[in-house]
Amino acid sequence: MPYVFVSTQIRLESGPTNVGDEYSDPGLMIYLGARKTTMLGNNLTKHSSSEYHVDEPPRLVLDKLEKIGFRVLTMTGVGQTLVWCLHKETE
């Protein structure tokens, strides 16, 4: 998948960092060392959803993603959340 969202809470800039959801590339999640958690009530169609998190701060996650070809497209703050959108060119 060529797009990835990375996010963290402003007060938690040192981690944990959200790096994916239930549709994320499993190989990429392994590369990042992410752990999958399931939360009840976040997905209206399934009554639960999964998210992938790492304990590292966003800067280290972004560095890892850059090493394998991802580039930041945009970054924003939404309420108390920081969100980065990254893209990797397909071959």
C-alpha angles and dihedrals in degrees: 000000000000099000129066131178119208120188143169139173113262092236090051100053089141092059175290097125125196109226106168153349136231091290096054124120106269092211091054091049090053090049090053092046091237125169121216120232128182121216124193120235101015096106115053094201098050102025089234139043138198129234132185120224137180126197092227123099118258093255092063092046091051090049091053092049092049090055090062097045107273118137128196111250098179144343130204144166118239111188104304094342129096114208130190123190115205132186134197121201113240118234 
